[in-house]
Amino acid sequence: MRQLGTVTDEQAARRFADYLLTRGIGVSVDPDHDGWKIWVRNEDHMEAARREFAEFTAAPNAPIYHEASRAAEHLRAEEQRRIKAARKNLVDVSARWRAGVARRCPVTMLLMAASIVVAVLSNLGGKESVVTELSISPYQIQGRMIQYVPLSHVWYREPWRLVTPILLHFGIWHILFNMIMLLQLGALIESVRGSWRFALFVLVIAVPSNVAQYLWGGNGPLFGGMSGVVYGLFGYIWMKSRYEPGSGFYITPNTVIWMVGWFFLCMTGMVGPIANYVHGAGLIVGIILGRWPSLWRSLR
C-alpha cells in the first residue's frame, strides 16, 4: 500500500475515494495532522490513481465526484454479500486434519470397516450364502450354470443391492488394494467436501458402475469390490487437480500413470477376471463430477 496524497477536507477525501472505487481502484482514507491521507492498496493501480488525483486536485467539487457516492455504496454492498457467501462455504480443513482420521473421515472409515466385516463373514467371497445377500441380484450356482433373478425384478424391492456389491471382495489382495486406495482418496475428498457430500458422492459412483457391470460384464451378479468407487474418487481428484488448482485437491503424475496403467492392464485379462465395467463406469462418473463445475463456469 502506497500513499497517494493528502486532502484537507474529510468529505472531499471520501468522495474521491468513492470515485476511485467506481474506477476499480481500492484506497484507504486515514486521518493525519495535515488532513486525510489517501493510500492506494494495489501497487499496480498507482499510476492511474496519480492521474485521477491530479484531476481531482484541480476541481475537487466537480459533479462527477458527488455522483460517485451512490455507485460506490452499491459496490461495497455487493462486496459484503460476496464475503458473507464465501464465509458460509468456508471449510476449516486445518481443524479437520488436526482431528483423528476416524473423526474427520467417518464415512471412509465406515466403508472400510463394513468391507472388512463382510470379507470376514463371507470368507473373502467363498461363502455363497453371504455373497448372494449383498450381490446386485440373488443367485444360485448349479454346476457350471448360474441362475439369478433379473435386476428389473429386484431393485425396487431391495434397492440397497444397487450399492452393496462394493462391500464384497474376493481375495486378500483385492481388499487390500481397495482399502489402501479408499483410505488415501476417500479421506482427502471427505476432509475437503464433508461427510454428507462424500457419502452422496460414493452412492452416485456405486450405482451406475454396478449396473454397468451387471448389464455388460457377462457374468450377471458375479462381481463385487470397492474398485469402481476407488476409480471414481481418482477421476474426481484428477480433474480437480488439473483444472481447479485452488480446489484443495492434488494428485501426483506418478499416481495418475499408475492408476491409468492398472486400468488398462486389467482390461487385458493378464491379472485374472476383473470387473472392468465397474472400473470404467466409476472412472467416467468421477471425471464428470470433477470436470463439470469448472467446464460449466467457462461456458457461462
C-alpha positions in Angstrom: 0.0 0.0 0.0 1.4 3.4 -1.0 0.4 6.9 -0.1 -1.2 8.8 -3.0 -1.7 12.2 -1.3 -3.4 14.3 1.4 -6.8 16.0 1.2 -7.6 18.6 3.9 -11.4 18.1 3.9 -12.7 14.7 5.1 -15.8 14.7 3.0 -13.9 15.6 -0.2 -11.4 12.8 0.6 -14.1 10.3 0.9 -15.9 11.5 -2.2 -12.6 11.0 -4.1 -12.2 7.5 -2.5 -15.7 6.6 -3.7 -14.9 7.8 -7.2 -11.7 5.8 -7.3 -13.7 2.7 -6.2 -16.0 3.0 -9.2 -12.9 3.1 -11.3 -11.7 -0.2 -9.8 -9.0 1.4 -7.6 -9.2 0.5 -4.0 -7.9 3.1 -1.5 -8.0 3.7 2.3 -8.6 7.1 3.9 -6.8 7.8 7.2 -6.7 10.9 9.4 -3.5 12.8 9.8 -2.4 16.1 11.4 -2.3 17.7 7.9 -5.7 16.4 6.8 -6.7 13.0 5.4 -4.2 10.7 3.8 -5.2 8.5 0.8 -3.4 5.2 0.4 -3.6 3.1 -2.8 -3.9 -0.6 -1.9 -2.7 -2.1 -5.1 0.7 -1.0 -6.4 -0.4 -1.7 -10.0 -3.1 1.0 -9.7 -0.7 3.7 -8.6 -0.1 5.4 -11.9 -3.8 5.6 -12.7 -4.5 6.9 -9.2 -2.0 9.7 -9.6 -3.7 10.8 -12.8 -7.1 10.8 -11.2 -5.7 12.6 -8.1 -4.3 15.4 -10.3 -7.7 15.9 -11.9 -9.4 15.9 -8.5 -7.0 18.4 -7.1 -7.8 20.7 -10.0 -11.5 20.5 -9.4 -12.5 18.8 -6.1 -16.1 19.9 -6.3 -16.8 18.7 -9.8 -20.2 16.9 -10.1 -18.5 13.6 -11.1 -17.2 13.1 -7.6 -20.5 13.8 -5.9 -22.3 11.4 -8.2 -19.9 8.6 -7.4 -21.0 8.0 -3.8 -24.2 6.0 -4.7 -22.4 3.7 -7.1 -19.6 3.2 -4.6 -22.1 2.3 -1.9 -23.6 -0.3 -4.2 -20.2 -1.8 -4.9 -19.4 -2.0 -1.2 -22.7 -3.8 -0.5 -22.0 -6.3 -3.3 -18.6 -7.0 -1.8 -20.1 -7.6 1.6 -22.5 -10.1 0.1 -19.7 -11.9 -1.6 -17.7 -12.1 1.7 -20.7 -13.4 3.6 -21.4 -16.1 0.9 -17.7 -17.1 1.0 -17.8 -17.5 4.7 -20.8 -19.8 4.6 -18.9 -22.1 2.1 -15.6 -21.9 4.0 -14.4 -25.3 5.2 -11.8 -25.3 8.0 -9.7 -28.1 6.6 -6.8 -27.5 9.1 -9.2 -28.2 12.0 -10.4 -31.4 10.4 -6.8 -32.6 9.8 -5.9 -32.0 13.5 -8.7 -34.4 14.5 -8.2 -38.1 14.2 -8.8 -39.9 10.9 -12.0 -41.6 12.3 -13.4 -38.3 13.4 -12.6 -36.3 10.3 -13.5 -39.1 7.8 -16.2 -41.2 9.4 -17.8 -42.3 6.1 -14.4 -43.5 4.8 -13.8 -45.4 8.0 -17.3 -46.9 7.9 -16.9 -48.1 4.4 -13.6 -49.7 5.2 -15.0 -51.4 8.4 -18.0 -52.7 6.6 -15.8 -54.1 3.8 -13.6 -55.9 6.3 -16.5 -57.3 8.2 -18.1 -58.6 5.0 -14.8 -60.1 3.9 -14.6 -62.0 7.2 -18.2 -63.1 7.2 -18.0 -64.2 3.5 -14.6 -65.8 3.8 -13.4 -63.4 1.1 -16.2 -64.3 -1.2 -16.0 -68.1 -0.5 -19.3 -68.2 1.4 -22.0 -68.1 -1.2 -24.9 -67.5 1.3 -23.4 -64.2 2.4 -22.2 -63.1 -1.0 -25.6 -63.6 -2.6 -27.3 -61.4 0.0 -25.1 -58.5 -0.9 -24.9 -59.1 -4.7 -26.8 -56.9 -7.1 -29.2 -59.7 -7.6 -29.7 -63.0 -5.6 -28.3 -66.1 -7.4 -27.6 -69.8 -7.2 -24.7 -71.7 -8.8 -25.5 -75.2 -10.1 -22.5 -76.8 -11.6 -21.3 -74.5 -14.3 -24.6 -72.7 -14.5 -25.8 -69.7 -12.6 -29.4 -68.8 -12.0 -30.3 -65.4 -10.8 -33.3 -63.1 -10.6 -33.3 -60.3 -13.2 -32.3 -56.9 -11.8 -35.6 -55.4 -13.1 -37.4 -57.7 -10.6 -35.2 -56.9 -7.7 -34.1 -53.3 -7.5 -37.4 -51.6 -6.5 -37.9 -54.2 -3.7 -34.3 -54.3 -2.5 -32.8 -51.1 -3.7 -29.7 -51.4 -1.5 -28.5 -54.2 -3.8 -27.5 -51.4 -6.3 -24.8 -50.4 -3.8 -23.9 -53.3 -1.6 -21.7 -55.1 -4.2 -19.0 -52.5 -3.3 -18.6 -54.3 0.1 -17.8 -57.7 -1.5 -14.2 -58.7 -2.1 -12.7 -61.9 -3.5 -9.2 -62.4 -2.2 -6.8 -60.7 0.2 -5.0 -58.6 -2.5 -8.4 -57.5 -3.8 -9.5 -56.0 -0.5 -6.0 -54.8 0.5 -5.6 -52.7 -2.7 -9.1 -51.3 -2.5 -8.8 -50.3 1.2 -5.5 -48.6 0.8 -6.7 -46.5 -2.2 -10.1 -45.8 -0.4 -8.2 -44.5 2.6 -5.9 -42.3 0.5 -8.5 -40.9 -1.9 -11.7 -41.1 0.2 -10.1 -39.4 3.2 -8.9 -36.5 1.1 -12.3 -35.9 -0.5 -14.2 -36.3 2.7 -11.9 -33.9 4.5 -12.4 -31.2 1.9 -16.0 -31.7 0.9 -17.5 -33.0 4.1 -19.0 -36.4 5.1 -22.5 -35.9 3.8 -21.4 -34.8 0.3 -18.8 -37.6 0.3 -21.4 -40.2 1.1 -23.7 -39.0 -1.7 -20.6 -39.0 -4.0 -20.0 -42.7 -3.2 -23.6 -43.5 -4.0 -23.5 -41.6 -7.2 -20.5 -43.6 -8.3 -21.5 -47.0 -7.0 -24.9 -47.3 -8.6 -24.0 -46.7 -12.2 -20.8 -48.7 -12.0 -22.5 -51.7 -10.5 -25.4 -51.5 -13.0 -22.9 -51.2 -15.9 -21.0 -54.3 -14.8 -24.3 -56.3 -14.4 -25.6 -55.3 -17.8 -22.4 -55.7 -19.9 -19.9 -57.6 -17.8 -21.1 -61.0 -19.0 -21.3 -62.7 -15.6 -24.6 -61.3 -14.2 -24.3 -60.6 -10.5 -21.0 -62.4 -10.0 -18.9 -59.4 -9.2 -18.0 -57.1 -6.3 -15.5 -54.7 -4.9 -14.7 -51.1 -4.0 -12.6 -50.6 -7.1 -15.4 -48.8 -9.0 -15.7 -46.3 -6.2 -11.9 -46.0 -6.0 -11.6 -45.2 -9.7 -14.5 -42.7 -9.3 -12.6 -41.0 -6.5 -9.5 -41.0 -8.5 -11.2 -39.5 -11.6 -12.7 -36.7 -9.4 -9.4 -35.7 -7.8 -7.6 -36.0 -11.1 -9.9 -33.5 -12.8 -9.9 -31.1 -9.8 -6.1 -31.2 -9.5 -5.7 -30.5 -13.2 -8.5 -27.9 -13.9 -9.0 -26.3 -10.4 -5.6 -25.9 -8.8 -7.1 -23.9 -5.9 -9.7 -26.5 -5.0 -7.6 -28.2 -2.3 -7.1 -31.4 -4.4 -3.8 -32.7 -5.8 -2.7 -35.9 -7.2 0.9 -36.7 -8.4 1.6 -37.5 -12.0 3.1 -40.8 -11.0 -0.2 -41.8 -9.3 -2.1 -40.9 -12.5 0.2 -43.0 -14.6 -0.1 -45.9 -12.1 -3.9 -45.8 -11.9 -4.4 -45.4 -15.6 -1.8 -48.1 -16.4 -3.5 -50.6 -14.0 -6.9 -49.8 -15.5 -5.7 -50.9 -19.0 -3.7 -53.8 -17.6 -6.9 -55.2 -16.1 -8.6 -54.9 -19.4 -6.1 -57.3 -21.0 -7.1 -60.1 -18.7 -3.5 -60.8 -17.7 -4.3 -60.3 -14.0 -7.3 -62.6 -14.0 -11.1 -61.9 -14.1 -11.7 -58.2 -13.4 -14.9 -56.2 -13.3 -13.7 -53.8 -15.9 -17.1 -52.2 -16.5 -17.1 -51.2 -12.8 -13.7 -49.6 -13.2 -14.7 -47.8 -16.5 -18.1 -46.6 -15.3 -16.7 -45.4 -12.0 -13.9 -43.5 -13.7 -16.3 -41.8 -16.1 -18.7 -40.7 -13.4 -15.8 -39.4 -11.3 -14.3 -37.5 -14.2 -17.7 -35.9 -15.0 -18.3 -34.9 -11.4 -14.8 -33.4 -11.2 -14.7 -31.6 -14.5 -18.3 -30.4 -14.9 -18.3 -27.5 -12.4 -15.3 -25.7 -14.0 -16.4 -26.6 -17.5 -19.9 -25.1 -16.8 -18.4 -21.9 -15.4 -16.2 -21.5 -18.5 -19.2 -22.0 -20.8 -21.5 -19.4 -19.0 
